[in-house]
Amino acid sequence: MIITTTPNVEGRNIREYKGLVVGEVIAGVDFIKDIAAGLTNFFGGRSRSYEDELINARAAAIQEMEDRAARMGANAVVGVDIDYEVLGTGNNMLMVTVSGTAVALE
C-alpha cells in the first residue's frame, strides 16, 4: 500500500475515493521511562526511552490506518497527517493520530 502526505501519487490516477481513514494509538509511558526522561531533562540530551515510545506508537497508528484502508478496498492513502498529543493527569500518556484519504489507484 502506498502512503503519502501528498494529495496524489505521481504517475498514478486516483480511480475512486474511498473516504477518510484514521489510525489512533494511545500509549502509556511507564514509571522507569518517566524517571529516565526526567534525568535526561535535568542533565540535557535526548530521551531515548521517550523517542522509542513515540516511534513505536507512530508505527502502530500508521499500520492501523493502513489496515482500515485495505478493508475499505483502497490501495493507497493520500494526504496523510500525523498528530501527537500528551494526555493523562501526569502527562504520561501519548496519543498519536494518523489520518488521510483512502483511495483506489489505477
DSSP file (Angstrom, degrees, kcal/mol; ACC not computed):
  #  RESIDUE AA STRUCTURE BP1 BP2  ACC     N-H-->O    O-->H-N    N-H-->O    O-->H-N    TCO  KAPPA ALPHA  PHI   PSI    X-CA   Y-CA   Z-CA
    1    1 A M              0   0    0      0, 0.0     2,-0.5     0, 0.0    75,-0.2   0.000 360.0 360.0 360.0 137.1    0.0    0.0    0.0
    2    2 A I  E     -a   76   0A   0     73,-1.6    75,-2.6     2,-0.0     2,-0.4  -0.769 360.0-174.9 -89.3 130.0    1.2    3.5   -0.9
    3    3 A I  E     +a   77   0A   0     -2,-0.5     2,-0.3    73,-0.2    75,-0.2  -0.994  13.8 161.5-127.0 124.2    1.0    6.0    2.0
    4    4 A T        -     0   0    0     73,-2.4    76,-2.2    -2,-0.4    75,-0.1  -0.984  45.4-139.4-145.2 151.8    1.9    9.6    1.2
    5    5 A T  S    S+     0   0    0     -2,-0.3    73,-0.1    74,-0.3    -1,-0.1   0.609  81.9  92.3 -82.2 -13.3    1.5   13.1    2.6
    6    6 A T  S    S-     0   0    0      2,-0.2    73,-2.7    73,-0.1    74,-0.3  -0.400  86.8-118.8 -79.2 159.9    0.9   14.5   -0.9
    7    7 A P  S    S+     0   0    0      0, 0.0     2,-0.3     0, 0.0    71,-0.1   0.541  92.8  16.6 -78.5  -4.6   -2.7   14.8   -2.3
    8    8 A N  S    S-     0   0    0     69,-0.1     2,-0.6     5,-0.0    -2,-0.2  -0.928  78.2-108.6-152.1 175.6   -1.9   12.4   -5.1
    9    9 A V    >   -     0   0    0      3,-0.5     3,-2.4    -2,-0.3    69,-0.0  -0.963  42.0-115.4-115.3 117.8    0.6    9.8   -6.3
   10   10 A E  T 3  S+     0   0    0     -2,-0.6     3,-0.1     1,-0.3     0, 0.0  -0.234  98.3  12.0 -56.1 131.3    2.8   11.0   -9.1
   11   11 A G  T 3  S+     0   0    0      1,-0.2     2,-0.4     0, 0.0    -1,-0.3   0.435 112.4  92.6  83.1  -0.9    2.3    9.0  -12.3
   12   12 A R    <   -     0   0    0     -3,-2.4    -3,-0.5    93,-0.0     2,-0.4  -0.968  65.6-138.9-126.7 142.6   -0.9    7.3  -10.9
   13   13 A N        -     0   0    0     -2,-0.4    93,-2.6    -3,-0.1     2,-0.7  -0.794  20.5-122.3 -98.2 141.3   -4.5    8.4  -11.3
   14   14 A I  E     -B  105   0A   0     -2,-0.4    91,-0.2    91,-0.2     3,-0.1  -0.747  27.4-177.8 -81.9 118.8   -7.0    8.1   -8.5
   15   15 A R  E     +     0   0A   0     89,-2.8     2,-0.3    -2,-0.7    90,-0.2   0.836  66.4   5.3 -84.4 -37.2   -9.8    5.9   -9.7
   16   16 A E  E     -B  104   0A   0     88,-1.5    88,-2.8     0, 0.0     2,-0.6  -0.987  60.5-135.5-154.2 137.0  -12.0    6.2   -6.6
   17   17 A Y  E     -B  103   0A   0     -2,-0.3    86,-0.2    86,-0.2     3,-0.1  -0.844  18.0-174.9 -91.0 123.0  -12.1    8.0   -3.3
   18   18 A K  E     -     0   0A   0     84,-2.9     2,-0.2    -2,-0.6    85,-0.2   0.741  43.5-107.0 -91.5 -26.3  -13.0    5.5   -0.5
   19   19 A G  E     -B  102   0A   0     83,-1.3    83,-3.1     2,-0.0    -1,-0.3  -0.670  50.6 -28.2 128.7 177.6  -13.2    8.1    2.3
   20   20 A L  E     -B  101   0A   0     81,-0.2     2,-0.4    -2,-0.2    81,-0.2  -0.404  53.7-169.4 -66.9 139.0  -11.4    9.3    5.4
   21   21 A V  E     -B  100   0A   0     79,-2.6    79,-2.0    -2,-0.1     2,-0.3  -0.999   3.7-174.4-135.4 138.2   -9.3    6.7    7.2
   22   22 A V  E     -B   99   0A   0     -2,-0.4     2,-0.4    77,-0.2    77,-0.2  -0.963  14.3-164.0-134.9 145.4   -7.7    7.1   10.7
   23   23 A G  E     -B   98   0A   0     75,-2.7    75,-2.9    -2,-0.3     2,-0.4  -1.000  16.0-173.6-126.6 130.5   -5.4    5.2   12.9
   24   24 A E  E     +B   97   0A   0     -2,-0.4     2,-0.4    73,-0.2    73,-0.2  -0.964   8.3 178.7-127.3 142.1   -5.1    6.0   16.6
   25   25 A V  E     -B   96   0A   0     71,-2.1    71,-2.8    -2,-0.4     2,-0.5  -0.993  10.5-166.1-139.5 132.9   -2.8    4.8   19.4
   26   26 A I  E     -B   95   0A   0     -2,-0.4     2,-0.4    69,-0.2    69,-0.2  -0.979  17.9-173.7-117.0 118.2   -2.7    5.8   23.0
   27   27 A A  E     -B   94   0A   0     67,-3.3    67,-3.3    -2,-0.5     2,-0.3  -0.919  15.2-140.8-117.2 135.1    0.5    4.6   24.7
   28   28 A G  E     -B   93   0A   0     -2,-0.4     2,-0.6    65,-0.2    65,-0.2  -0.700  11.5-137.6 -91.3 145.6    1.4    4.9   28.3
   29   29 A V        -     0   0    0     63,-2.8    21,-0.0    -2,-0.3    20,-0.0  -0.909  26.6-131.5-102.5 123.4    4.9    5.7   29.4
   30   30 A D     >  -     0   0    0     -2,-0.6     4,-2.1     1,-0.1     5,-0.2  -0.167  22.5-101.2 -76.0 169.7    5.9    3.5   32.4
   31   31 A F  H  > S+     0   0    0      1,-0.2     4,-2.1     2,-0.2     5,-0.2   0.860 118.9  51.4 -57.0 -44.0    7.5    4.7   35.6
   32   32 A I  H  > S+     0   0    0      1,-0.2     4,-2.4     2,-0.2    -1,-0.2   0.924 110.9  47.4 -64.7 -45.3   11.0    3.6   34.7
   33   33 A K  H  > S+     0   0    0      1,-0.2     4,-2.6     2,-0.2    -1,-0.2   0.872 110.0  54.9 -63.2 -35.5   10.9    5.5   31.3
   34   34 A D  H  X S+     0   0    0     -4,-2.1     4,-2.0     2,-0.2    -1,-0.2   0.904 109.0  46.6 -64.3 -41.6    9.5    8.5   33.2
   35   35 A I  H  X S+     0   0    0     -4,-2.1     4,-2.1     2,-0.2    -2,-0.2   0.931 112.9  49.2 -65.5 -45.6   12.4    8.5   35.6
   36   36 A A  H  X S+     0   0    0     -4,-2.4     4,-2.1     1,-0.2    -2,-0.2   0.903 111.9  48.7 -61.4 -41.5   15.0    8.2   32.8
   37   37 A A  H  X S+     0   0    0     -4,-2.6     4,-2.5     1,-0.2    -1,-0.2   0.877 108.5  54.6 -66.7 -36.6   13.3   11.0   30.8
   38   38 A G  H  X S+     0   0    0     -4,-2.0     4,-2.0     2,-0.2    -2,-0.2   0.896 108.4  48.3 -62.9 -40.5   13.3   13.2   33.9
   39   39 A L  H  X S+     0   0    0     -4,-2.1     4,-3.0     2,-0.2     5,-0.3   0.905 111.3  50.0 -65.5 -41.4   17.1   12.6   34.3
   40   40 A T  H  X S+     0   0    0     -4,-2.1     4,-2.6     1,-0.2    -2,-0.2   0.903 110.0  51.3 -62.7 -40.5   17.6   13.5   30.7
   41   41 A N  H  < S+     0   0    0     -4,-2.5    -1,-0.2     2,-0.2    -2,-0.2   0.893 113.6  45.1 -62.3 -39.9   15.6   16.6   31.1
   42   42 A F  H  < S+     0   0    0     -4,-2.0    -2,-0.2     1,-0.2    -1,-0.2   0.930 125.2  30.0 -69.4 -47.2   17.7   17.6   34.1
   43   43 A F  H  < S-     0   0    0     -4,-3.0    -2,-0.2     1,-0.2    -3,-0.2   0.629 111.4-120.7 -90.9 -15.0   21.1   16.9   32.6
   44   44 A G     <  +     0   0    0     -4,-2.6     2,-0.2    -5,-0.3    -1,-0.2  -0.137  61.2  91.8  94.7 164.8   20.2   17.6   29.0
   45   45 A G  S    S-     0   0    0     -4,-0.1     2,-0.3    -3,-0.1    -1,-0.1  -0.583  77.0 -39.2 107.5-170.6   20.3   15.5   25.9
   46   46 A R        -     0   0    0     -2,-0.2     2,-1.0     1,-0.0     3,-0.1  -0.702  44.2-131.6 -96.8 144.1   17.9   13.2   24.1
   47   47 A S     >  -     0   0    0     -2,-0.3     4,-2.5     1,-0.2     5,-0.2  -0.792  22.8-177.2 -95.2  95.5   15.4   10.9   25.8
   48   48 A R  H  > S+     0   0    0     -2,-1.0     4,-2.6     1,-0.2     5,-0.2   0.852  80.5  55.8 -61.8 -36.8   15.9    7.6   24.0
   49   49 A S  H  > S+     0   0    0      2,-0.2     4,-1.8     1,-0.2    -1,-0.2   0.918 111.8  42.0 -66.2 -42.4   13.1    5.9   26.0
   50   50 A Y  H  > S+     0   0    0      2,-0.2     4,-2.5     1,-0.2    -2,-0.2   0.892 113.7  53.2 -69.8 -39.2   10.5    8.5   25.0
   51   51 A E  H  X S+     0   0    0     -4,-2.5     4,-2.7     1,-0.2    -2,-0.2   0.926 109.1  48.9 -60.7 -44.5   11.8    8.6   21.4
   52   52 A D  H  X S+     0   0    0     -4,-2.6     4,-2.5     1,-0.2    -1,-0.2   0.903 110.9  50.4 -62.1 -41.1   11.4    4.8   21.2
   53   53 A E  H  X S+     0   0    0     -4,-1.8     4,-2.4     2,-0.2    -1,-0.2   0.909 111.9  48.0 -62.9 -42.0    7.9    5.0   22.6
   54   54 A L  H  X S+     0   0    0     -4,-2.5     4,-2.5     2,-0.2    -2,-0.2   0.913 111.3  50.0 -64.8 -44.2    7.0    7.7   20.1
   55   55 A I  H  X S+     0   0    0     -4,-2.7     4,-2.3     1,-0.2    -2,-0.2   0.922 113.3  46.1 -60.7 -45.6    8.4    5.7   17.2
   56   56 A N  H  X S+     0   0    0     -4,-2.5     4,-2.2     2,-0.2    -2,-0.2   0.903 112.9  49.1 -66.2 -41.9    6.5    2.6   18.2
   57   57 A A  H  X S+     0   0    0     -4,-2.4     4,-2.3     2,-0.2    -2,-0.2   0.912 112.2  48.6 -64.7 -42.6    3.2    4.5   18.7
   58   58 A R  H  X S+     0   0    0     -4,-2.5     4,-2.4     2,-0.2     5,-0.2   0.925 111.4  49.3 -63.5 -44.7    3.5    6.2   15.3
   59   59 A A  H  X S+     0   0    0     -4,-2.3     4,-2.2     1,-0.2    -1,-0.2   0.896 111.8  49.2 -61.9 -40.6    4.3    2.9   13.5
   60   60 A A  H  X S+     0   0    0     -4,-2.2     4,-2.3     2,-0.2    -1,-0.2   0.899 111.0  49.5 -66.4 -40.4    1.3    1.3   15.2
   61   61 A A  H  X S+     0   0    0     -4,-2.3     4,-2.3     2,-0.2    -2,-0.2   0.900 111.5  48.7 -66.1 -40.9   -1.0    4.1   14.2
   62   62 A I  H  X S+     0   0    0     -4,-2.4     4,-2.6     2,-0.2    -2,-0.2   0.913 111.7  49.8 -64.2 -42.3    0.2    4.1   10.6
   63   63 A Q  H  X S+     0   0    0     -4,-2.2     4,-2.5     2,-0.2    -2,-0.2   0.899 110.1  50.6 -63.6 -40.6   -0.3    0.3   10.5
   64   64 A E  H  X S+     0   0    0     -4,-2.3     4,-2.2     2,-0.2    -1,-0.2   0.915 111.4  48.0 -62.8 -43.2   -3.8    0.6   11.9
   65   65 A M  H  X S+     0   0    0     -4,-2.3     4,-2.4     1,-0.2    -2,-0.2   0.918 111.8  50.2 -62.5 -43.8   -4.7    3.3    9.3
   66   66 A E  H  X S+     0   0    0     -4,-2.6     4,-2.3     1,-0.2    -2,-0.2   0.905 109.9  50.1 -62.2 -42.8   -3.3    1.1    6.5
   67   67 A D  H  X S+     0   0    0     -4,-2.5     4,-1.9     1,-0.2    -1,-0.2   0.907 111.5  48.2 -62.5 -42.8   -5.3   -1.9    7.7
   68   68 A R  H  X S+     0   0    0     -4,-2.2     4,-1.0     2,-0.2    -1,-0.2   0.890 110.7  51.3 -65.9 -39.4   -8.5    0.1    7.8
   69   69 A A  H  <>S+     0   0    0     -4,-2.4     5,-2.4     1,-0.2     3,-0.5   0.908 108.5  51.7 -63.7 -41.9   -7.8    1.5    4.3
   70   70 A A  H ><5S+     0   0    0     -4,-2.3     3,-1.5     1,-0.2    -1,-0.2   0.892 106.0  54.3 -62.4 -39.7   -7.3   -2.0    3.0
   71   71 A R  H 3<5S+     0   0    0     -4,-1.9    -1,-0.2     1,-0.3    -2,-0.2   0.761 104.9  55.5 -65.9 -23.1  -10.6   -3.2    4.5
   72   72 A M  T 3<5S-     0   0    0     -4,-1.0    -1,-0.3    -3,-0.5    -2,-0.2   0.520 124.4-105.5 -83.6  -6.0  -12.3   -0.3    2.6
   73   73 A G  T < 5S+     0   0    0     -3,-1.5    -3,-0.2    -4,-0.4     2,-0.2   0.632  73.2 142.7  90.5  16.1  -10.8   -1.6   -0.7
   74   74 A A      < -     0   0    0     -5,-2.4    -1,-0.3    -6,-0.1    30,-0.3  -0.539  39.3-168.4 -88.0 154.2   -8.1    1.1   -1.0
   75   75 A N  S    S+     0   0    0     28,-2.0   -73,-1.6     1,-0.2     2,-0.3   0.247  75.4  27.4-120.5   9.0   -4.6    0.5   -2.3
   76   76 A A  E     -aC   2 103A   0     27,-1.4    27,-2.7   -75,-0.2     2,-0.4  -0.983  59.6-146.5-160.0 158.1   -3.2    3.9   -1.2
   77   77 A V  E     -aC   3 102A   0    -75,-2.6   -73,-2.4    -2,-0.3     3,-0.3  -0.991  24.2-171.9-129.7 123.7   -3.7    6.6    1.4
   78   78 A V  E     + C   0 101A   0     23,-2.5    23,-2.8    -2,-0.4   -73,-0.2  -0.735  59.8  30.5-113.6 161.6   -3.1   10.2    0.3
   79   79 A G  E    S-     0   0A   0    -73,-2.7   -74,-0.3    -2,-0.3    -1,-0.2   0.848  77.7-173.8  65.1  35.7   -2.9   13.5    2.2
   80   80 A V  E     -     0   0A   0    -76,-2.2     2,-0.4   -74,-0.3    20,-0.2  -0.394   8.0-172.6 -70.8 136.8   -1.7   11.8    5.4
   81   81 A D  E     - C   0  99A   0     18,-2.7    18,-2.4    -2,-0.1     2,-0.5  -0.988   9.1-154.8-128.7 138.2   -1.3   13.9    8.5
   82   82 A I  E     - C   0  98A   0     -2,-0.4     2,-0.4    16,-0.2    16,-0.2  -0.965  12.6-174.3-117.5 127.3    0.2   12.8   11.8
   83   83 A D  E     - C   0  97A   0     14,-2.9    14,-2.4    -2,-0.5     2,-0.4  -0.927   6.6-159.9-122.0 146.5   -0.8   14.5   15.1
   84   84 A Y  E     + C   0  96A   0     -2,-0.4     2,-0.3    12,-0.2    12,-0.2  -0.966  10.7 176.4-125.3 140.6    0.7   14.0   18.6
   85   85 A E  E     - C   0  95A   0     10,-2.3    10,-3.0    -2,-0.4     2,-0.5  -0.986  23.9-137.2-139.3 150.0   -0.9   14.8   22.0
   86   86 A V  E     + C   0  94A   0     -2,-0.3     8,-0.2     8,-0.2     2,-0.2  -0.941  33.5 175.3-106.5 129.8    0.1   14.3   25.6
   87   87 A L  E     + C   0  93A   0      6,-2.9     6,-1.9    -2,-0.5     5,-0.2  -0.708  23.8  66.7-126.6 174.2   -2.7   13.1   27.8
   88   88 A G  S >  S-     0   0    0     -2,-0.2     3,-1.3     3,-0.2     5,-0.1   0.049  84.1 -80.2  96.3 158.3   -3.3   11.9   31.4
   89   89 A T  T 3  S+     0   0    0      1,-0.3    -1,-0.1     2,-0.1     0, 0.0   0.836 133.7  34.3 -64.5 -32.9   -3.1   13.6   34.8
   90   90 A G  T 3  S-     0   0    0     -3,-0.1    -1,-0.3     0, 0.0    -2,-0.1   0.166 114.4-111.5-104.8  17.5    0.7   13.3   34.9
   91   91 A N  S <  S+     0   0    0     -3,-1.3    -3,-0.2     1,-0.1    -2,-0.1   0.879  79.4 132.1  53.5  40.1    1.1   13.8   31.2
   92   92 A N        +     0   0    0     -5,-0.2   -63,-2.8    -6,-0.1     2,-0.4   0.170  44.7  81.0-109.0  17.2    2.2   10.1   31.0
   93   93 A M  E     -BC  28  87A   0     -6,-1.9    -6,-2.9   -65,-0.2     2,-0.5  -0.970  60.9-157.2-123.0 140.4    0.1    9.1   28.0
   94   94 A L  E     -BC  27  86A   0    -67,-3.3   -67,-3.3    -2,-0.4     2,-0.5  -0.968   4.4-163.8-118.2 126.4    1.0    9.7   24.4
   95   95 A M  E     -BC  26  85A   0    -10,-3.0   -10,-2.3    -2,-0.5     2,-0.5  -0.946   4.2-172.3-111.9 129.0   -1.7    9.8   21.7
   96   96 A V  E     -BC  25  84A   0    -71,-2.8   -71,-2.1    -2,-0.5     2,-0.5  -0.983   2.2-172.7-119.3 125.7   -0.8    9.5   18.0
   97   97 A T  E     -BC  24  83A   0    -14,-2.4   -14,-2.9    -2,-0.5     2,-0.5  -0.980   2.3-173.0-120.9 128.5   -3.4   10.0   15.4
   98   98 A V  E     +BC  23  82A   0    -75,-2.9   -75,-2.7    -2,-0.5     2,-0.3  -0.984  13.3 171.7-121.2 126.0   -2.7    9.4   11.7
   99   99 A S  E     +BC  22  81A   0    -18,-2.4   -18,-2.7    -2,-0.5     2,-0.3  -0.954   8.2 135.4-137.0 155.1   -5.3   10.3    9.1
  100  100 A G  E     -B   21   0A   0    -79,-2.0   -79,-2.6    -2,-0.3     2,-0.6  -0.944  52.7 -73.9-171.5-172.3   -5.7   10.5    5.4
  101  101 A T  E     -BC  20  78A   0    -23,-2.8   -23,-2.5    -2,-0.3     2,-0.4  -0.922  37.9-138.9-107.7 121.1   -7.9    9.8    2.4
  102  102 A A  E     +BC  19  77A   0    -83,-3.1   -84,-2.9    -2,-0.6   -83,-1.3  -0.636  33.1 173.8 -77.3 130.8   -8.2    6.1    1.4
  103  103 A V  E     -BC  17  76A   0    -27,-2.7   -28,-2.0    -2,-0.4   -27,-1.4  -0.920  34.4-129.4-136.3 159.8   -8.2    5.8   -2.4
  104  104 A A  E     -B   16   0A   0    -88,-2.8   -89,-2.8    -2,-0.3   -88,-1.5  -0.966  29.2-153.9-108.8 119.7   -8.1    3.2   -5.2
  105  105 A L  E      B   14   0A   0     -2,-0.6   -91,-0.2   -91,-0.2   -93,-0.0  -0.627 360.0 360.0 -90.6 150.5   -5.4    4.0   -7.7
  106  106 A E              0   0    0    -93,-2.6   -92,-0.1    -2,-0.2    -1,-0.1   0.476 360.0 360.0 -70.5 360.0   -5.5    2.8  -11.3
